[in-house]
């Protein structure tokens, strides 16, 4: 009911929240402790018990109320600065600690949703708190969602929504993280781009595009970022573009490639890009820089092995098809290889579909007609077959009355149904 009142009155709800705020945090802490004790004594199965589910429901209601209040806050009663300084610090400790130390089955996706709203609404007012938020939520969530593409669907969407909010409103906070965490951030964006779920993959593409645009506006980190990530990112975008699983994102793929190639064409990249395999990735259950790790997908998934086998290198294509030329043994345009079927010619002994028995407008299946006279061999439309090919082929067995062998005599096509039949059965 408090959430509905907050939606209705908006910023004025701050007066009611001041009365119940400490009680909300106390309830959240107590229930978090009770759930942790149940899991410690009974294992992860304790999260399925009815009493634990009810306690988690209460916790989710607390998170929902805080999210609604922050989203509806504003001038003059609850300005962003007041909310960031007065309400946010007491919230961080109990919620972040519970999320970081809890078992995966007991982590609430609403925590990620709360901090997404915090960053979207308060923007630069929470810039100093973003590294702390990411430290408590990023790695533990990444370990949960990179085991496969199906588990924890709510966490997946809200995790990448949180990354998108940080990238949009608190971009500089990403580079206050340790160097290995910065790489994990880029790896996770690449992993989302390769996700089989369309909503996740398109969200990852949007985050990556905005990330590159933000890097362009930050000259102090530009070259370091390009030297570490530009070449692997080009490889990853090309891999997703050509894997036939992400056709819906073709426009975003083209935008990303145009942006990255444009950086090189305009000489905005002044450092040498490291090869794909030069970046260490996450270990078991995560993302390897050289390919797919155990249970995860790599940020540099097009590694040296692919470069050697498929010939995809900047500035040339060694090991693959050369620009402007055909490799030996490849079929030339307009040339038919020996033994290939020529257009308009039916090979002897081939089978054609006849109508289904009893189907409206379809002739019944017929047994093969009598063999042609000795020495008479004809192809489609009366064209003679090459010498040395005999027309005397035994009829093939019928298959459930749906297929019939076509003896070697002139064929015609039923113009209405497109069914190929024997001339003798017309």
N, C-alpha and C positions, 0 to 999 in steps of 0.2 A: 504493500500500500504506500510506503514511503517513496518508492520509485515512481509510482503513478502521480503522487503529489508533486514530486520534483519535476516531472515532465510538464505538469500543468503550470506551476508557478515559476519555474525557471530559476533565475539568480536569487530570488527571494528565499529559496529553500535553505540558504546558508544559515539562517537564523534557527531553523529546526535542526540542521545538521550539527551546529555547535552544541546543542543539548545532548544529542545521542552519539556524538562522534567517539568519545572514549569508550562507551559501552560497546559500540560496534567493533572496535579494535580488540577489546577484551574478549568478546565472544569469539572472534576470529582466532586469537591466540590460543584460547582454551580448546577449541575444537581441533585446531591443528595439532596440538599436543596430544589430544586423545586419539586422533587418527594415527599419529606416529607411533604411539604406544601399542595400538592394536596391530599395526603392521609389524612392529618389532617382535611381538610375541606370537603372532599367528601367521606371519608371512603376507605376501602380496594378496592372497585370497581374502584377507580381511576387508579389502575394499569392496567386496561384493556383499558383505553383511548388511542387513537392513539398517542397523543403528549407524553404521559408518556412512551409508548412503545418505541418511537423513542429515548427519552432521555436514557432509559435503554440500548438500543442498543449501543449508544455512550459510555456509561460507560463500557459495556462489551468489546468494542474494546480497550479501555484504559487498562483494565485488561489483555486482550489477548496480547497486545504489551509488557507490562511489563513481563508477563510470558515467552514470546518467548525470550526477551532479556536476562533474567536471565538464562534461559536454555542454550542459546548459548554463554554466557559469558565465559571467560577463559583467560589464558595467551596468549600474554603479555599485550594486550591492556586493558582488564577488568578482572584482577585477582579476585578471590572470596573475599579476604579481602577488596579490594577497593569497590566492589559492596555492601558488607554487611555494610560498614561504611559510604559510600557516598550516596547510593541510597535508601537503605532500610528504615532508620529512617524517612525521610520525607513521605514515602509511608504509614507507619503504621497508623498514626493518622487519616487521612481522611477515609481510607478504612475500618479500624477496627471499628471506631465509627459509620460509616454509616451502617455497617453490624449488629452491635450489637443493635442499636436503631431502625432500620427499621422494618416495618411489615413483617411477613413471606412471603407474596406474592411479596414483593419488594426486597428480599434478592437474590443476584446473586450467583449461585453455582460457578461461575468463581473465586470468592474470595477464596474459599477453594482450588480450583485448583492452584491459584497463590501461596499460602503459602505452598502447597505441593511441588511445584517446588522449592520454596525458600529453604526449608529444605533439599530436595533431592540434590540440587546443592551446597548449601553453607555449609551444614552439621554443624560442630562445630562452625563455624563463627557466627551463629545466636543462639547459645545455650542460651544466656541470654534473648533473645527476645521470646523464645518459650512459657514461662508461660503467657506472655502478649497476644500472639496470641491465645492460648487456652482459656484464660479468656474471650476474645471477641467473639469467634466462637463456643466453645464447647457446652455450656449449651443451647444457643439459637437454635442451629442446632439440638441438641438432642431432644428438645421439639417439633421441627417440624416433625422429622422422626419417633418418637416412638408413634405417635397417631395411626398408622396402618402400614401395610406393603406395601402400594401402593403409597401414596402421596410423592411428591418431589423426584422422582427417581434419578435425577442428584445430588441432595444434598447428598443422601445416599452414592452413590459410592465415591464421592469426600471427604465426611466426613471421611469415613473409610480409604481411601487412605491417608488422612492427618494424621490420627492416626498411620497408618503403617509407614509413613515417620518419625514421631516423635519417635516411638518405635525403629526404626532402627538406626537413626542417632543422636538422642538427648535423649537417654533413661533416663539419669540422670535428665533431666528437668521434667519428669513426677513426680518425688518425691520431687520436689520443689513446687508442687501444695499443697493446703490445703488438709487435710486428707479426707474430704468428697468428694472433687473432684477426688482424687485418686481412691476412691471406685466407683465413677461414670465412670471413665475411664475403670475399669475392668468390670463393669456392662454393659457398652456399647459394649465392645468386646464380652461378652457372648451373648448379645442380637443379635449382627450381626451373631454370630455362629448359632443362632436359627432362623435366617431369612429364609423365604420360597423361596426367590430368590437365585438361585445357586451361582451367582457371589458374592453376599454379604456374604453368609454363608461361602464360601471357602476363601474369603478374611479375614473374622473373624477368621477362624481356623488358617490361616497362621500367623496372628498378634498374636494370643494367643500362638502359638508354639514359635515364636520368643521372645515374652515377657518372657516366662518361661526360655528360654535359656539365655536371658540377666540377669534375676534374679540370675541364677546359677553363673554368673560371678561377681556378686556384693555382697560380703559377708556382707557388712554393712547393707544391707536391706533384706537379704535373709530370716532370721528367722521371722522377722516381717511380711513379705509378706506371708510366708507359714502359719503362725498362723492365719492370717486374711482371706486368700483366698483359700488355697489348698483344703480343704475338700469341700467347695461349688463348686469349679471348677471341682473336680472329679464327683460330683453329676450331674452337668450340662452337662458334656461331656457324661456321661452314659445316661442321659435323651435324648440327641440328637441322640446318637448312636442307641437307641432302639425305636425311635418314627416313623420309617418307612418313614419319609419325607425327610431325608438327606442321602440316601443310597450312593450318589455320593461322600460323604466325609468320607467313611468308613476308608480309609487308613490314613487320617489325624486324625480321632478319635483314631485309634489304636496307632498312634505315640504319641498323647497327653497322653493317658492312660499309655503307656509304660514309658514315661518320668516321669510322676507323681508317678506311683507305684515304679519306680526305685529310686526316691528320698527317699521314705520311706524304701525300702529294703536296701539301702546303709547307712541308719541312718544319712542322711543329714538333716532330719527334726528333730530338737531337742526341738521344742516347741509344746505345745498342741494346736491342731487346734480347732478353735471355731466352734460350730454347725452352720448349715445353717441359722437358724432364728436369730442368734445373731447379724447380720449385718443389720443396718438400710439401707433402700433403698430409691429410689426416690419416691415422692408422685404422685399426680394425673397426669395421662398422661405419667408416666415414668416407672421405673423398680423397683419393690419391691424385697427385698432380699428373701422373703419367698414364692414367687410365682408370678403369673401374676398380676400386678397392673392394675389400670384403663388405658386401652389403651396401655399397655406395657407388657414386659415380664421380669420376675425376674432373678436376678443373681443367686439366690439360689432356683431355681424353684422346686427342689426336697426337699421339706421341711419335717418336722417331721411327718406330716400326711402321706406322701408317704412312709417314712421309716417304720411307724407303719403298714400301709396297705399292702405294697409290700414286706416288710422285707429286705430292702437294707441298711445294716449297715456295717461299717468297722469291720471286725473280726467276723462276724456272720450274720445270717439272721433271727432274731426273728420276728415272725408274718407272715412269709412266708414259703416257702419250705425249709426244713432243708437239709444241705449237706449230701449226701449219704443215704437219706431215703425218703420214700413216705408217704405223709400224709394220714390219714384215709379217705376213700371214694374216693381216687384217683384211676384211672384205672391202673392196673399193666401191664407191657409189656407182650404181648402174651395172654392176657386174654380178652375174649369177654364178655360184660355185658349181662344179660338176656334181651331179646327183641331186641338185636342188630341184624342186618342182617348179615348172615354168607357169606363169600366169595363164589361166584359161585352159589348162590341160589336166584331165583327170587321169591319174595313174591307174593301171590295171589292178584289179583286186581290191581297190579302195571301197569303202562303204559309205553310203549316204542315208540320211534319215528319211523315212517315209512317214505318212500320217499315222497317228495313233488309231487303233481299231475303234470304230464307232464314234470318232470325233466328228463334230459337225463340219461339213465342207471338206473333209479329208478323205482321200481314197483309202480303202482297206489295204493292209499289208499284203503284199504279193510275194509269192515265191519267185525266185529268179526264173526268167524266161529261158527258152531253149538256147543252147550255145550257138554262136554265129557259125556260118559256114567256114570250112577249113580254109586257112590262108587269109581270112578277112579280119583285119584288126583296125579298129577305129577309135578315135579319141572324141573329145567334146566337139559338138557341132560338126561331126564328120571329119575332123582332122585326123590324119593317119598318125599312129604312134611310131616312134623310132623303130627302125628295123632291128631285129634280134629280140624284140619283146613279144612274147607269145600272148595271144588273147585267150587261150584255153586255160582258164583258172577254175578250180573247183569252187562251187558256191560255199560261202561261209555259213556257219550255223546261225539260225535265227535266235534272238535273245528276247524272250518274253513278248514276242510278237511286235517289237518296236523297231527292229533293225532288219534290213534286208540287203543282201549282197547285190551289187550292181554289176551285171555281166558286161563284158567289153563290147558295147554297142553304143550307138549315138544316144546322148542324153538330152533331156529338155528340162526346163524349170517351170514349175507352176507359178505364174506371175502373181497370183493372188496370195498364196501362202508361202511361196519361196521354197517349196519342198521339191527335192530332186527325185525324179522318177525314171523308170525305164520307158523308152519310146514304145516298146512293144506293149506296155501296160497302160498307155494313154487312154 
